[in-house]
């Protein structure tokens, strides 16, 4: 049985005919720089960050773990918990003011388990409000009564 003209045409245009398949890379002229390429972009970004920090240093630049949005340019790493940071100035963060968390601090115990006269903090404890990424609403930390942000769910990068 001989093939009809339609079958022969389909065979010529099929991707399995490797002699006629042309890669997209063969059509791209790499001698021309793309219009979105800027060789000075890193220097411009560094200058912008230095202007925002006003000469102060930071332990990291913090980003949202879900959408990679920048949350903080200037922060300090926690002394004990190395994956936690605190900051005063943030960007792209929103505070959930309708939700409040309270830490209950118990009195310090002496060596033998008895209560000492010193307390760890005021009896009422501290009040915290959740802080979320303003882009994707992922919870990234909390803010305390003194308006200090405590980040614990972030991606740090070298600053």
Secondary structure, 3 states (H helix, E strand, C coil): CCCCHHHHHHHHHCCCCCCCCCCHHHHCCCCCCCCCCCCCHHHHHHHHHHHHHCCCCCCCEEEECCCCCEEECCCEECCCCCCCEEECCCCCEEECCCCCEEECCCCCECCCCCECCCCCCCCCCEEEEEEEECCCCCEEEEECCCCCEEECCEEEECC
